[in-house]
Amino acid sequence: MGKRNLTEEDIKMRYITPAIINAGWDKKQIRLEYSFTAGRIILRGNITARGKQKRADYLLSYKSNFPLAIVEAKDNNHPVGAGLQQAIEYAKVLDIPYVYASNGDGFVEQNLITGEVKELKLEDFPSPEALYKRYRVDKGIDEAEEKVILEPYYYIPNYKTPRYYQRVAINITVDAVAKGQQRVLVVSATGTGKTYMTFQIIYRLWKSGLKKKILFLADRNVLVDQTISGDFKPFGGKMTKVQKRNLDSSYEIYLALYQQLAGDDGEEAYLQFQPNFFDLIVIDECHRGSAKEESAWRKILDYFSSATHVGCTATPIETKEASSTSYFGEPIYEYSLKQGIEDGFLAPYKVIRIGLDKDLEGYRPEAGKVDKFGYEIEDREYNIKDFDRKIVIDDRTRVVAAKITEFLKKTDRFSKTIVFCVDIEHAERMRQALINENKDLYSQNEKYIMRITGDNDEGKAQLENFIDEEMKYPVIAVTSKLMTTGVDAKMCKLIVLENNINSMTEFKQIIGRGTRLLEEYGKTYFTIMDFRNASRLFADPDFDGKPEVVIDIDGDDPVNDPIPDPELPIDEGDENPNPGDDGGNGGISEEGGEYGPGDIPPFGEGEGEDKPRKYYVGDITVKVLSERVQYVDKDGKLITESLIDYTKKNILQQYSRLDDFLRTWTTAEKKQAIIEELQDDGVLLDAVREELGKTELDDFDLICHIAYDKAPLTKKERAENVKKRHYLYKYSDIAQKVIEALLDKYSNDGIKDIEDTKVLELKEFAQIGSPLKIVKAFGGKEAYQKAVQELENEIYYA
């Protein structure tokens, strides 16, 4: 058989793989069919499915997690360099310097560092040592840097290995530090394993001897404790947590709260160390205080200024008060929420926007109206910005609690849920309203609903149980600011936005509470229930883009007035809290800034007893005016059209006419391949079937009905039609029984199952004979597969 008649797999097996092995690459260095993404999770209704993984034909690594080359193969009917562009696309994502393409005749090589392209004979493929030597020259790596970059990752049997983006972030950071870069910023979306990346960065720099004394700096106890017991556990006795300002200089890895080190003026604990004590400081959630020039964080960083500073965050911040990039420089690597969802490593989301009449229309009290406590309500129009901050409408709280409960009852009442409120007092009222809506479950266990806020020790004590996927309770956590960041709640399936969010940083952090994926526990997506139109921020270019650096300008400098976004409400007179040491996080704080729970209206500072901080109104009715469900499409945008309309549009994009679809369907070796191709474009037919209640229709009839307005037949009707045409009688004995059993299987379960030869292992076929005996009855495997194809065409005849 000539080369031109060989498949791509044959070309790889006979020519490309031998050429690579003959060049000196061993089996440990060669990864065949290297899948580096998990495949996007497509969500429609309550149904999810996986899209296709991205996969390179060959990944060649000099050392473990040190890949040098990608090879893309094509069959011999393609030019030798046909796969080069695809290889380059993958290599750029994977940060791999050398790419190759081959059709079995030779190789085309492109050096992505220098840009050089050349052709090679099969026998001239470079050895691992030759390619690494070239890499050292191309990158200008000296012996000291080489020792660091060749330091292997921490690994023991059954320990997790980095995903592609984690490897890239770790390698790029280690390389930069090895080259002497003193300030490094790594940006990676919530749920992508930043702590694991941080551990491997620290481990390699420490193990290589480049950095000997290392400080991991965080701002919450839970972050430090999770890190010590989790990803940093391999450091063991070399690691210590700084407590009670007792600093022991005998350790090598230190984990500390910045509050512990900063102390008050004159009592700064960090002064017990010499300024050059630490070689490396890693700042977790560095968008917070470290981005702000006048903060306790920066006092510590400035004191240890000779150390290398590595900042990690999901949300770099750029405001007049705080700037991540002004301190750290531009991010050395970025992995966004959109990319994480596209790759299938993060959970997709749907958004339920609920419009309440008072929110959409506003509320103006009649003249002289007094609240529940006898205070006359200021005469003006109150809107969504004011509710629960300036004025409380009891029925609004009840309606929100009722809608949350209604959703949980329709889905799963034990879905972990976080409700974000305006402040602590609002959170307490919401907790009480949710208890009233869920008295049955609350009476079984009072931890079903918990307020977890900065002032509440009982609630904070339950935070670990809430984030533990093995723990059933608490189920609903009602909070204000405490859980916006750093809380690794993997099983959170519902996020309720009942607070006014104008900070993009805060919005990203809140959304990040739901992005973690836990398929083994049944979490493949999460839902955002929005009562405050906060999800408008998804449409903001900054949501998945880079924040702009804010530059202070002199009075003589020209200023271009920003054009207001018509999609965003103008917050005239809205409070804009000045971020302090919580900071650069949009003023997120629960340490003393919010008043406590209760139904007694507290008073504004210096305002006397004539004007309460909040009015409480108990005799106004609130109703739901609108409810809309939105999904994330493959471009990362929220789609607002109905599931049926969206499905029809996507089918017609693939097959504009019925004839095109029928021709493709008839000639396809496997009909399931067409369904999977549509699925990659976001078409989930199971979700459509569920919404229409058309469980009796198979995929073919559903497509024809939705996209081309054709009257459908049920699976049973199609199976009966085949039998009526006496099609089965063309076969005899065993073969006829098999075809009849396949028809019955189709009638119950659809076309997918009968296309797979594993169907012959089911008990209804075992009664006929073994798979081998059945296949022999048709004259062999090819003849059996041809008979199945003919049966499929007969099912869809006319």
N, C-alpha and C positions, 0 to 999 in steps of 0.2 A: 504494500500500500504506500503510495507516494505521500510526501509531506503535506501536500495541499489537501489531502483527504483526512488528515488527522485532526482530532478535536484539540481544543486548547489544553485540556487535561493531558492528552497524549503528548503534546509538544513539551509541556512542563516535565513530564515523567521521563521522556526519552532524551531531551536535549538541554533544557534550562537547568533542572536540578543537578544532573551530572556535571555540567560546566561549573556550577557554584561549588559543589563538593570537591571537584578536582582542583579548584583554586585554593583549597585548604580550609574552607569553612566546615566546621563539624556540626553534628546534629543539634547540640545545645545552642549553637549560634544562629541556627536557621529556624524561623517560625513560618510554617506554611499556612496559607489562608488565615492571616492574622486579622481577627475582628477587633477593632479598637473602639467601637461604639456599641451600645446595647440595643439600639433601635428605638426610635421615638415612640412613646406611648401615645396612642391616638385615643381621644376621649370624646364620646358622643352619648348623650343621655347619661345612663349609669354604666355604660358598656365601655371597656377599654380593650385595645389590641396593640401588639407591637409592630412597628414598621421594620424596614430592612436595616440590618447592620452595615456599617461601612467596613470594607474588608480589603486589605492589601494581599496580593498573591504571595509575596515573600517579604519578611522583615529580617534583616541581617544585623546582628548585634555583636560588637567587639567584646563587651562584657555584659553581664546581666544588667538590664535597664540602661544600657549605653548603646542604643541602635545607631548604626552608621549609614545604612542603605535600605532602599526599598526597590523591589523589582516587580514590574507589572508585565504580565504575559498576555499574548494574543495568539490565535491560531495562525497558520502560515499563509492564509489568504489575506492577511493584513501586512502592511509594511513593517519593517523591523522596529521603527520608532512609534508605532501607532498608540502604544500605551503610555507614552512619556508624559503627556499632559495630565492624565489621571494620576500618574505617580507623583508628579510635582504637587498637585493639589493635596494629596495625602501627606506628602513629605513636609509641606509647610505647616499643616495642622500638627503633625507629630514632631516637628523640629528636627528633621533628619537631613543631613547635608548632601547626600549623594543619591541620585535616582537613576534607575536603569529600566529600559524597556527591551523586550525581545519577542521575536516570532519563531525562534528556533534556529534562525540563520546566523545570528550574532546578537550584539547588544548595542544600544545607543545609551551613552552615559551623559548625564548633566550634573555638573558640580554647582550646587546652589549657593556656595560661598563665593566662588569666582565668576559663575555664570557660564563657564566653558562647556561646550557640547562636543562630543566626539564619538565615533563608531569604534567598536571593538569586535574582534573575532571571538567565537565561543571560548576558545582556549586562552584568551587574554583577559578573562575576568580577574580583577585584582584579589589578592589574598587579604585576610583580615589585617595582618601586620602592615602590608603595603598601604591599605586604605587608611589605617589609623595613623601611620607615619605622615601620609598626605594631609590628614585632618589636622595634625599638630602644626604642620607648616602653614596651612591655609588659615588657621585660627590664631597663629602666633603664640602657642602655648609653651611656656618654659618648664623646667623640671619641677620647680616648686608648685606651680599650678597643676601640673600633671599628677602629682601625688594626691592632691585634693579631688580632682575630677574623677580619678580612677578608684577612689575610696568607695567600696560597695555599699549598697543600701543595707539597713538592718533587715535580716531575714532569718527565721528559723522555720522548720517544717510546719505547715498549716497556717503560717502567719500571712496576713493579707499582702498582696503585691499592689503597687500603685497603678491606678488607671492612667491612660495616656496623658491626660492634662495634668495630673498630679506629678507624673514623671517629668514632664516638660517644665513645670513650675519649679520643682526641686532642682533639676539640673541647671536651669538658667540662673537660679538664685545662688547655688553653690559656685557656679562658674564666675558669676559677678563678684562674689565675696573673695574668691581665690585671686581674682585680678585686682583686688584692692578697693572695690567700690564700697564706700562707707555708709551710704543711705540707700536702702532697697525697699520698694513697695510691691507687694504681691496682692492682686485683687482677684478673689474667687467667690462665686455666689454662695449664699448660705446653703448648707447641705452638701457641699462638694468635698468635705473632708479637709478643711484648712488645718485642723490640729494635727492630723496624721501627716500632712505635708510639712508642717512646722517641725514635728518630731524628726522626720527624715533629714531635713535641712540641718537641724542642730546636730543630729547623730553623725552625719558625714563630716561636718566641719570639726566636730569634737574628736571623732575617732581618727581623723587624719592628722590631728595635732595642731591645726591652724588656729582653732579657738579652744582655749582651755577652761575659762571661767565664763559661764553663760547665765544670763538672767532672762526668765520668761515673765513678762509683766502683763497682768490683767487687772480688771476693775471690779470683778465680782467673785466671791468665794466659790460659788457653784462652778465657775469656769475653771478655777485652779484645781478644785477637788476632782472634777470630771477628767481633767487633763492628767493628773497624777495617777488616778486609778485606771485610766483608759490608755490613750496612745503613748504617754510617757512612761508607762510601767516598766519597759525594758531598762530604763536608766537605774532602777533599783536603788542600791545604797549610795550611788553617786549623786543622788538628787535629794533636795530638801525643800520644804515649804517654810517660808519666812513667817514666823508667828510671834506675836507680842514683842516685836522689834528686837528679838533675840537673834543676832546675826552670827552664825558660826562660819568662819572662813575656811573650814576644812573640806567643804563640799565643792563639787564642780558645776552642778546644774542647780540653779535656784529658781523657785517659782514664788511669786509674791503679788499681793495686791498693792497697787500703787499707793493706796491710802495707808497701808502699813509702813511703807518706806518713807512717804512724804511727811506724815505727822503734822504738827503745828509748828509755827515759826519758833525756832530755837530748839525744837525737839525732833528735827529731821533724822530719822533712823539711818537713812542712806549715808549720812556723813560719817558713820562708823567705818565705812569702807574708804580706801584710797580711791581717787578719781580714776586711776588706771586699773582697778581691780578686775573689772569685767572686760572681756574681749569682744563679747557679742551680747546684744540685748534684742530680744524678739518681743514686739509689742502686739498683743492680741487685740482685736477690735480697735485698730489704731485710728479709726475715724473719730473716735471719741476724744478724750482730753489731749492726746499727744499731738493732734492737729492744731491745737490752739496755743498761741504763743505764751499767753499769760495763764498758765495752769500748773497744778501740782505735778502733773505728768512731765511737763517740759522742764521743770526744775530738776527732776531726776535725770532726764535724758541729757540735759545740758551739763550736769555735774559729771556724768560718765560719757562725755562727748568723744573721748578717744576710742571708745568701743564702736564696732559696726552695729548699726541700728537697722533691723529688718521689721517693717510694718506689714501686718496681715489684716485684711478687711474684706467684707463683701460690698461695702458702700463707702468709697472714698468721698470726702466731703470738701466742698469749696464754697465758703461763705466769707463775709467780711471778717467774721470772728475767728474762723478756723480754716486751715487749708492743708490737706494731706500732701498734695504735690509740691507745695512750696517748701515743705520740710523734707519729704522723702525723695522728691523728683517724680518723673512720670513712672507709672507702673511698669515693672520689668516684665510682668506677665498678667494677662487678664483672662478670666473664664467667666462668662456671664450666665445669668439665669436662662436667658433665651437659648444659649448654646447648650447648657446642661439639659434642658428639656428636649432640644433637638436631638442630642446624642442619646437620650433615654436614661440618663443618670439621675435626673430630677423629676419629680412628679408634676404633671400638667395640672391645670386648674380650670374650673368653670366659675363664672361670676353670676350671682343672682342679685340683681339690682332691685331694691324695693323702695318705691316712692310713697311716702305718707302724706296725707292731704295737708297737714299743717307745715310740713317741710317744704312742700312744693308751692303752697299758696301763701304761707306766712300766717302769723297770728297777731291780731291787734285787739287788746282788751277794750271793752266798752269803758266809757268815762267813769272814773270813780271806782272801778272794780278793785276789790281787795283779794289777797291770796288767802290760803288756809290759816295763816297766822295773823290775819288782820292788817297786813301791810298793804297800802295802796300801791298798785302796780303802775310803774311809770308808763305813760301813754306813748307808745310808739309801736312800730311793727317789728315783731320778733321773727327771726328765721332760723334756719338750720344751724347757723353759727352760734346762736344764743341758747338753744335748747340744752338743758342740763349744765350749762355754764352760767347763764344769767337767769334763766327761768326754767322751772321744772313742770312739765305737764304729766301728771301721774298716768293718764291713759296712754300716753305715748310709750312710756316704759312698759306698760302691760302689753301693748300691741307688739312691740319688738320681741318681748319674751315669748309671746304666743307664736310669732312667726318662726322663731328659732326652734321652738318645741315642735311645731307642725312639721318642719323640715326633718328633724331627727326622727319623728314618728314615721315619716314616709320612707326613711332610709334605714338608719340604725341608731337607736337611742343610746347606744354605748360607744358612739364615735367620739373620740377625744376632740373637745371643742374649746377654743379660746375666744372669749368675748372681750374686745378692747373698748373701754369706756372713757368718758371725758376726764374723770378724776376719781379719786377713791370713794367719795360720797356717792357718785353716780354708780360706781361698781357695786357698792353695798345695796343700793336700791334695786339694781338689776338682779343681784343674787336673790333678793327676796321675791321679786317678780317671777324669776325662773323657778323658784321653789313652789310658788302657787300653781304654776303650770305643770309641774312634775311631782306633785305630792305623793303619787304612788311609789315612784322610785326613791324619792328622798326619804320617805318613811322607812324604806328597807335599809338604806344606808345614807346617813347624813353627809357623807363625803361625796355623794353623787354630784353635788354642786358646791364649789368652794370659791371664796374670794381670796385670790392670791395677790396681795399688794404689799408695798413696802412697810406699811404700818401694822401688818397683821401677822403675828407670830404663828398662829394656828394654820393659816393659809400657807405661809412660807415653808412651814414644816412638811407640807404635803407636795411641795414642788417636785422633789425627787420621785415621788410615787406617780405624779402626773406624767413625767417624761419617760418613765420606765414602761416599755412596751409590754412587759409581763404583768403589770399591775392594772387591775380593772378600775380602781378608783384613785383619785377623783376622775370624773368624766368631763364635767363642764368647769373650766377655770375662768372666773370673771376677774379681770385685771384692768389696770390703767396703763402704767408705763413699765412696770417691773419685768414683764415677759416679752418686751419688744425685741430684745437682743440677747444672744448668748445662751438661750434656753433650747436645748437639743431635744425638742418634742417630736420624735420621729413619727409617732402615731397620730399626730394632729390631722384630722380630716376636715374640720370645719373651722374657719376663721370668720368671726363676725366683726365688722367694722361699725362701731357705734360711737366713734370719736371723730373729731374734726382733724384731718391730717392735711397739713400744708407743706410739710417737710418731705422732700423726696427720699432723704436718708431714712427717716422714720418709716415711711411707707414701704420701702424695700425691706427694711428689717422686719416689719410686721408680716409681710407676705412670705418672707423667708422662714417663718415658723412652720409653714405647711409644706415646703418644697421637698422635704426628705422622703425618700422612697423606701417602702418596706413591704415588698411583694409577698414575702413568706408569711406576713401577718395580714395580708389582704388589702394593704394600702397601695393603690396604684395611681391615685389622683386625690386632689383635695378641692374643697368648695369654699369660695369667698362669698359671704352674705353681706352686702353693702347697704347700709341704711343712710349713709352720709355723703354719697356720691364721691367717696374717696377714690373709687376705681377709675375715675376720670384720669388719674395720674398714669394709668397704663398707656394712654395715648400720648403722653408727654415724651418728646425725643430723649429726654434725660433718663427715662426709666431704664433703658438698657444701653445707654450711651455714657460717654465720659462727661463728668461734671466740668463746667467751665471754671477756670481759675478766676477768683474775684480779686481785682487789683484796686487798691485805693488810689484815687487820682486827686491832683491839686485843683484848686478852684479855677485855675486858668486853663485846665485841660478841657477839650471838647467832650461833650457827653451826648450819646445817642439815646434818646428815650426809647425804652423797650416797647414793642408793640404788644398789647395785651392779647393773650390767647383767647379767642371767642369761646373755646370749649371749657375754659376754667372760670369759675365764679370770681368776681372781684371782691376781695376780703377787706373792704374799707373799714377802718377802725378795728380790725382784728388784732388781738394781742399777739405780739411777736416776742416770745420770751427770749431773753438774752442767755445763750448757753454758757453755763459756768463750767465747773470742773466735771460736770456730767458729760461733757460738752462737745461741742460741735455735733451734737446729736439732736438738734432741734429743741434743746431745753428739756430733754427727757430726764426726769428725776422724781423720786418719791421720798426723798429724804427731807422731810419737814416742809416741803413747798405746798402740800395739799392738806386740807382739813379732814378731820376724821369722820367716821360714819355717824348715822343718826338722822332723825327727822327734825332736828332743831336747826333752823337756818342760821349759819354763822354770819358774822357781819364783816363788812369790808374794813380794811385797815384805815383807821382814822375817820371813818364815815359815821360814827355814832350809832345809836340804836334806831334811827329813823329810816335807815336805808339798808336792808339786808343784802348780802352778797348774791343770794338767789331768791327768786319768788317761787312759791309752791302753789300750783293750781290743780284742784282736784275735781272740778266740775266741767271739764272740756272733753269732748269725745274726739278721738283720733281714728281715722280709717285708712286702709291701704288703698291707694289709687292705681298703682301700677306695679307690675312684677315682670322682670325680663331676665332671661337666661342667656349668657354669652359663653362662648368657648374660644380657646386659643387655637388658631389655625397653624399650618406648617411654617408660616412666616413670622409667627410670634405675635400676631395681631388678634384682637378680640373680634369674633364674628357675631353679628347680631341677628342674622336672618334665621328663619326656622330651620330645624333639622332637615325637614323634607326638601325645602328650597335649596339648602346648601348641598344636599346629596345630589339632587337633580343637576345643579349647576356643574358639579365636579364630574359627574358621569358624562355630561354633554361636552365637557372640555376634552375628555379622552375620546369619545365616540359621538361626533356631532350628528350623525344620522343613524337610524335604526339599522340600515343595511350594513354600516361599518361595524356595528356591535355584533350583529348576527354572523357576519363573515368571520370575525375574529373568534367568536365563541365556537363556531362549527369547526374551524381548522385547528383550534388549540388542542395540544396533546393532553393537557390537564386544565380543566375549567377553573380549578382552584387558583391557578397562576394569575388569571384575569382578576379574580376577587382580591388577591393579595396586592396586585398592582393598583387597583382602585383604593384599597385600604391605605396604601402609602400616601395617597392623595387626600386622606381624611374621610373616606367613605366607609362607614361601619354599618353594614346592612343589618346586623343583629340589633343595633340600636334603633334603626328605622322600623324593623319588624316589631320591636317592643312598643314603639310609640303608636304605630298603626294598629297593633293587635292582630297582625297578619301572620301568625306563627305557622299557618298551614302552607305558606308560599315559600318556594325555594329562591335562591339568589337570582336566578335567571328571570323568573317571573316578576320578582320585586323590582329589578332593574328596568324591565320592559314597561312595567306599570307606572313607576315613578317618572322615568325619563322620557318615555315615548307614548304615554297614555294608552297602553294596550291592556285589554281585558285579561287578567291573569287566570291561570289554571292552578289548582292546588297540586301538591306532590302526589297525592292519592289519585287525582284525576289523570295526571300524566302517566302514572304507573298502570292504571286500568286501561288507558288508551293503547299502550304497548301490548298488553295482554290481548285486547280485543282484535288487534291486527294480526294475531297468531304468530308474532315474531319469534316466540319461544320455540315453535315447532321446527325451526331450522336446525336446532340442536337436538342431540339425543342423550338419553340417560343422564349421566352425572352432570354434563355441561348444562343441560336444560334446567336441572335442579339448582345449579349454581346461579344461572341467570335469573331465575325466579326469586332466589334468595336475595340477590343483589337488588332486584326491583323492590322487594319488600323493605330492604335496608334504606334505599333511596326514599321510598314512600314515608318512612318514619323520620329519617335523619338528614336527608339531602344528598347532594352530589359529591360532597367532599369525601365522605367515608368510603364510597365505592371505588374511588380512584386510587386508593392506597391498598397495596397488596396485603397489608396487615389485617385487612378486613377478613381474610380467609382464616385467621386464627381465632375468630369469634366462635362461640358455641353453636350458633345456628349453622355454621359451615362445617364445624367439626363432625356434625351428624352425617354430613355427606361424605366427608373424607378428609385426609390430611392436606395441608396446603400443597405439598408435592404431588399428591395424587390428583388434586383438582387441576393444577397447572398442566399435568400430563394429559388429562382428559381433553384439553384444548389444543394439545400438540406442542406444548412448551410455553415458556414465559412470554415470549414475544407474541405468540398467537393468543394467549390469554389477554394480554394488554390490548391487542387489536380488537378482541371481542368486547372488551369493556368500552373502548372508544366507540365502536359501532352501536353498543347499547345506549350510550349517552346521546348519540345523534338520533337514535330512534326515540328516546325520551323527549327530545326537543324538536321532533319532526313537525314541520308546518307551524 
